Amino acid sequence: MKQIFFVVLILVGYEAFAQSTPPETAKKTPCVILSSVEPAKGIATWSAEGRSQKHTLTYLAGDYPPGMPFRSSIKDKDVDKIKAKGGRVLILDPHYTHEDLEKAKQECDNPSGQ
């Protein structure tokens, strides 16, 4: 009798555990939308700041991959780090429009948009 009770208890416990675990959801790939910075013009190109500006990207929207710290301004070499951590990167023109940004956000929300 004790053995039957024990078997029933295990089956009921298994059913309760199986129902309490959430179904697996599709993991969303982290996606970052960046904009390139307008290159320096004129005499500003002679300065160190002007030269480094041509490799700068500005954060617009999206999520960085886990382990990647948030930065509002990153260098183009950091794009490879984001991709290495499994993230996607969309880069917009410096003269992007609101519609361009909205399209990029929709593309980021699409998990199969690689």
GROMACS elastic network, one bead per residue, 0.5 to 0.9 nm:
[ bonds ]
;  ai    aj funct       b0    kb
    1     4     6  0.53108   500
    1     5     6  0.63277   500
    1     6     6  0.86363   500
    2     5     6  0.50872   500
    2     6     6  0.60889   500
    2     7     6  0.86698   500
    3     6     6  0.50146   500
    3     7     6  0.61972   500
    3     8     6  0.86292   500
    4     7     6  0.50865   500
    4     8     6  0.61286   500
    4     9     6  0.84606   500
    5     8     6  0.51688   500
    5     9     6  0.60517   500
    5    10     6  0.86467   500
    6     9     6  0.50410   500
    6    10     6  0.62495   500
    6    11     6  0.87339   500
    7    10     6  0.51440   500
    7    11     6  0.62632   500
    7    12     6  0.86622   500
    8    11     6  0.51142   500
    8    12     6  0.60863   500
    8    13     6  0.84253   500
    9    12     6  0.52280   500
    9    13     6  0.60212   500
    9    14     6  0.85000   500
   10    13     6  0.50705   500
   10    14     6  0.60322   500
   10    15     6  0.86173   500
   11    14     6  0.50376   500
   11    15     6  0.61928   500
   11    16     6  0.86431   500
   12    15     6  0.51201   500
   12    16     6  0.62193   500
   12    17     6  0.86007   500
   13    16     6  0.51242   500
   13    17     6  0.61162   500
   13    18     6  0.85309   500
   14    17     6  0.50771   500
   14    18     6  0.59890   500
   14    19     6  0.85753   500
   15    18     6  0.51053   500
   15    19     6  0.62251   500
   15    20     6  0.86431   500
   16    19     6  0.53051   500
   16    20     6  0.62171   500
   16    21     6  0.89372   500
   17    20     6  0.51366   500
   17    21     6  0.64579   500
   18    21     6  0.57173   500
   18    22     6  0.86576   500
   19    22     6  0.75758   500
   21    24     6  0.88731   500
   22    25     6  0.83939   500
   24    27     6  0.87367   500
   25    28     6  0.89217   500
   26   111     6  0.87301   500
   27   111     6  0.84355   500
   28    31     6  0.87088   500
   28   109     6  0.80906   500
   28   110     6  0.86937   500
   28   111     6  0.60904   500
   29    65     6  0.81021   500
   29    86     6  0.71262   500
   29    87     6  0.61176   500
   29    88     6  0.71345   500
   29   108     6  0.83679   500
   29   109     6  0.87536   500
   29   111     6  0.64247   500
   30    62     6  0.73672   500
   30    63     6  0.54356   500
   30    64     6  0.59406   500
   30    65     6  0.52981   500
   30    66     6  0.83679   500
   30    86     6  0.72349   500
   30    88     6  0.62040   500
   30    89     6  0.87003   500
   30   108     6  0.81036   500
   31    61     6  0.85000   500
   31    62     6  0.54532   500
   31    63     6  0.55363   500
   31    64     6  0.65752   500
   31    65     6  0.76497   500
   31    82     6  0.89750   500
   31    87     6  0.55021   500
   31    89     6  0.57489   500
   31    90     6  0.75974   500
   31   105     6  0.89474   500
   31   108     6  0.56547   500
   31   109     6  0.81757   500
   32    59     6  0.75018   500
   32    60     6  0.77643   500
   32    61     6  0.60781   500
   32    63     6  0.55025   500
   32    64     6  0.60787   500
   32    65     6  0.86767   500
   32    82     6  0.86121   500
   32    87     6  0.74657   500
   32    88     6  0.62561   500
   32    90     6  0.62910   500
   32    91     6  0.84864   500
   32   108     6  0.76834   500
   33    58     6  0.86195   500
   33    59     6  0.63420   500
   33    60     6  0.54751   500
   33    61     6  0.51205   500
   33    62     6  0.58534   500
   33    63     6  0.85221   500
   33    88     6  0.85831   500
   33    89     6  0.59735   500
   33    91     6  0.59524   500
   33    92     6  0.74381   500
   33   101     6  0.81970   500
   33   104     6  0.70390   500
   33   105     6  0.75754   500
   33   108     6  0.80752   500
   34    57     6  0.59935   500
   34    58     6  0.53631   500
   34    60     6  0.53370   500
   34    61     6  0.72180   500
   34    62     6  0.88656   500
   34    73     6  0.88778   500
   34    74     6  0.89637   500
   34    89     6  0.72690   500
   34    90     6  0.60882   500
   34    92     6  0.61361   500
   34    93     6  0.89062   500
   35    56     6  0.87502   500
   35    57     6  0.54481   500
   35    58     6  0.51070   500
   35    59     6  0.65856   500
   35    60     6  0.68105   500
   35    90     6  0.82698   500
   35    91     6  0.52759   500
   35    93     6  0.59110   500
   35    94     6  0.57385   500
   35    95     6  0.86881   500
   35    96     6  0.79437   500
   36    39     6  0.86662   500
   36    54     6  0.81419   500
   36    55     6  0.80180   500
   36    56     6  0.64155   500
   36    58     6  0.62881   500
   36    76     6  0.89563   500
   36    91     6  0.67373   500
   36    92     6  0.64778   500
   36    93     6  0.59818   500
   36    94     6  0.52808   500
   37    40     6  0.88092   500
   37    53     6  0.69552   500
   37    54     6  0.66949   500
   37    55     6  0.78617   500
   37    56     6  0.59205   500
   37    57     6  0.57337   500
   37    58     6  0.67734   500
   37    93     6  0.82375   500
   37    94     6  0.56751   500
   38    41     6  0.88694   500
   38    53     6  0.80053   500
   38    54     6  0.73232   500
   38    93     6  0.87372   500
   38    94     6  0.57548   500
   38    95     6  0.83738   500
   39    45     6  0.83627   500
   39    50     6  0.76199   500
   39    51     6  0.84928   500
   39    53     6  0.64208   500
   39    54     6  0.51409   500
   39    55     6  0.86954   500
   40    43     6  0.83662   500
   40    44     6  0.58062   500
   40    45     6  0.54852   500
   40    49     6  0.88385   500
   40    50     6  0.53462   500
   40    51     6  0.74853   500
   40    53     6  0.68322   500
   40    54     6  0.71187   500
   41    44     6  0.58028   500
   41    45     6  0.58381   500
   41    50     6  0.80812   500
   42    45     6  0.60169   500
   42    46     6  0.80907   500
   43    46     6  0.56082   500
   43    47     6  0.76035   500
   43    50     6  0.87063   500
   44    47     6  0.55781   500
   44    48     6  0.85678   500
   44    49     6  0.77861   500
   44    50     6  0.52622   500
   44    51     6  0.81424   500
   45    48     6  0.77646   500
   45    49     6  0.79746   500
   45    51     6  0.57338   500
   45    53     6  0.89782   500
   46    49     6  0.84503   500
   46    50     6  0.66055   500
   46    51     6  0.70266   500
   47    50     6  0.51698   500
   47    51     6  0.63492   500
   47    52     6  0.87573   500
   48    51     6  0.51069   500
   48    52     6  0.61832   500
   48    53     6  0.85262   500
   49    52     6  0.52307   500
   49    53     6  0.60577   500
   50    53     6  0.51263   500
   50    54     6  0.71681   500
   51    54     6  0.60580   500
   51    55     6  0.80242   500
   52    55     6  0.57367   500
   52    56     6  0.70598   500
   52    75     6  0.87969   500
   53    56     6  0.52785   500
   53    57     6  0.86360   500
   53    75     6  0.88573   500
   54    57     6  0.85571   500
   55    74     6  0.84324   500
   55    75     6  0.55263   500
   55    76     6  0.55395   500
   55    77     6  0.82078   500
   56    73     6  0.66792   500
   56    74     6  0.57446   500
   56    76     6  0.61547   500
   57    72     6  0.84507   500
   57    73     6  0.56976   500
   57    74     6  0.52826   500
   57    75     6  0.58941   500
   57    76     6  0.65603   500
   57    91     6  0.81868   500
   58    71     6  0.86131   500
   58    72     6  0.58874   500
   58    74     6  0.64771   500
   58    75     6  0.87576   500
   59    62     6  0.83641   500
   59    71     6  0.72501   500
   59    73     6  0.59621   500
   59    74     6  0.76074   500
   60    72     6  0.79742   500
   60   101     6  0.82469   500
   61   101     6  0.85763   500
   61   105     6  0.74924   500
   62   105     6  0.75593   500
   62   108     6  0.75372   500
   63    66     6  0.88382   500
   63    70     6  0.85537   500
   63    87     6  0.85900   500
   64    67     6  0.82289   500
   64    68     6  0.60502   500
   64    69     6  0.73151   500
   64    70     6  0.66740   500
   64    82     6  0.72443   500
   64    87     6  0.70421   500
   64    88     6  0.88740   500
   65    68     6  0.56571   500
   65    69     6  0.84635   500
   65    82     6  0.66709   500
   65    83     6  0.87021   500
   65    85     6  0.62640   500
   65    86     6  0.68359   500
   65    87     6  0.56108   500
   65    88     6  0.87942   500
   66    69     6  0.80402   500
   66    85     6  0.76472   500
   67    85     6  0.79897   500
   68    71     6  0.89521   500
   68    81     6  0.82425   500
   68    82     6  0.71719   500
   68    85     6  0.80050   500
   71    74     6  0.62908   500
   74    77     6  0.82158   500
   74    78     6  0.64555   500
   74    79     6  0.81604   500
   75    78     6  0.55227   500
   75    79     6  0.74330   500
   76    79     6  0.54560   500
   76    80     6  0.77749   500
   77    80     6  0.58408   500
   77    81     6  0.73178   500
   78    82     6  0.63859   500
   78    83     6  0.87245   500
   79    82     6  0.51234   500
   79    83     6  0.63010   500
   79    84     6  0.86007   500
   79    88     6  0.88557   500
   79    89     6  0.70391   500
   80    83     6  0.50936   500
   80    84     6  0.60396   500
   80    85     6  0.87053   500
   81    85     6  0.63740   500
   81    86     6  0.88914   500
   81    87     6  0.87210   500
   82    85     6  0.53061   500
   82    86     6  0.66993   500
   82    87     6  0.53093   500
   82    88     6  0.71647   500
   82    89     6  0.75504   500
   83    86     6  0.51336   500
   83    88     6  0.59288   500
   83    89     6  0.72778   500
   84    87     6  0.71657   500
   88   108     6  0.79913   500
   88   114     6  0.76377   500
   89   108     6  0.87219   500
   90   104     6  0.70636   500
   90   107     6  0.88812   500
   90   108     6  0.81634   500
   91   104     6  0.88314   500
   92    95     6  0.80608   500
   92    96     6  0.62353   500
   92   100     6  0.77246   500
   92   101     6  0.78428   500
   92   104     6  0.83235   500
   93    96     6  0.52798   500
   93    97     6  0.89992   500
   96    99     6  0.81073   500
   96   100     6  0.59344   500
   96   101     6  0.70666   500
   97   100     6  0.51011   500
   97   101     6  0.64688   500
   97   102     6  0.87511   500
   98   101     6  0.51497   500
   98   102     6  0.62381   500
   98   103     6  0.86894   500
   99   102     6  0.50322   500
   99   103     6  0.61353   500
   99   104     6  0.85499   500
  100   103     6  0.51940   500
  100   104     6  0.62196   500
  100   105     6  0.87099   500
  101   104     6  0.50514   500
  101   105     6  0.62108   500
  101   106     6  0.87062   500
  102   105     6  0.50551   500
  102   106     6  0.62888   500
  102   107     6  0.86411   500
  103   106     6  0.51196   500
  103   107     6  0.62032   500
  103   108     6  0.86632   500
  104   108     6  0.61924   500
  104   109     6  0.86871   500
  105   108     6  0.50261   500
  105   109     6  0.62640   500
  105   110     6  0.87614   500
  106   109     6  0.50603   500
  106   110     6  0.63755   500
  107   110     6  0.51854   500
  107   111     6  0.81401   500
  107   112     6  0.88275   500
  107   113     6  0.60372   500
  107   114     6  0.88676   500
  108   111     6  0.70673   500
  108   113     6  0.70164   500
  109   112     6  0.88740   500
  109   113     6  0.81884   500
  110   113     6  0.53586   500
  110   114     6  0.87217   500
  111   114     6  0.76480   500
